């Protein structure tokens, strides 16, 4: 299991994440990136932002739902473990409870058990996991929890993940999530595919991805990552 003791120094991480200056947003968008390398670079950037309380906003193009779950559950496990004594609150937003959230919850609880933490974590309200003083909350667009539970946090302060962001309605995100994601130092990440939204318009993920690639082109600081090769990404977009 990755530990903070072995993380890449902040200066090195930000230097490695720089895109070539002068490259167009289109060139940056189609750059090759091996699957594991892209996931690892993204995870390092997320942890670096969390540890240093920079509150970065990052995004990653993934090839499948299972790949997103693999990356996110590893991050969630690390943050729960590190924050179990000091306290942290992270949240994962996804479109569907049965299709997206439930599999992610199973993946995280399985990872906790495999890490030897069985019996130490607790499920709260059917939508949250607590390990010591650390919380991981799960929120679904189609089945938001309306039941108030004593002691349950109502907003994240460490990491906010928006998974399958191309299927999360932009207006719903703005009205339900954005007002509760303003904590100082909160790192926000978006997972999505290169496919267009169902109505052929610009999805939440499209918008974030385009913004990140434009900023990369301007200042060279990497904000968007991908686990797909250029050929795969072009095929998905056609």
HELIX and SHEET records of a PDB file:
HELIX    1   1 UNK A    4  UNK A    6  5                                   3    
HELIX    2   2 UNK A   10  UNK A   16  1                                   7    
HELIX    3   3 UNK A   25  UNK A   29  1                                   5    
HELIX    4   4 UNK A   35  UNK A   51  1                                  17    
HELIX    5   5 UNK A   65  UNK A   83  1                                  19    
HELIX    6   6 UNK A   97  UNK A  101  3                                   5    
HELIX    7   7 UNK A  102  UNK A  114  1                                  13    
HELIX    8   8 UNK A  165  UNK A  167  5                                   3    
HELIX    9   9 UNK A  170  UNK A  172  1                                   3    
HELIX   10  10 UNK A  173  UNK A  177  3                                   5    
HELIX   11  11 UNK A  178  UNK A  180  5                                   3    
HELIX   12  12 UNK A  204  UNK A  219  1                                  16    
HELIX   13  13 UNK A  230  UNK A  237  1                                   8    
SHEET    1   A 8 UNK A 121  UNK A 124  0                                        
SHEET    2   A 8 UNK A 128  UNK A 131 -1                                        
SHEET    3   A 8 UNK A 134  UNK A 140 -1                                        
SHEET    4   A 8 UNK A  88  UNK A  94  1                                        
SHEET    5   A 8 UNK A 159  UNK A 162  1                                        
SHEET    6   A 8 UNK A 187  UNK A 192  1                                        
SHEET    7   A 8 UNK A  57  UNK A  61  1                                        
SHEET    8   A 8 UNK A 224  UNK A 226  1                                        
END                                                                             
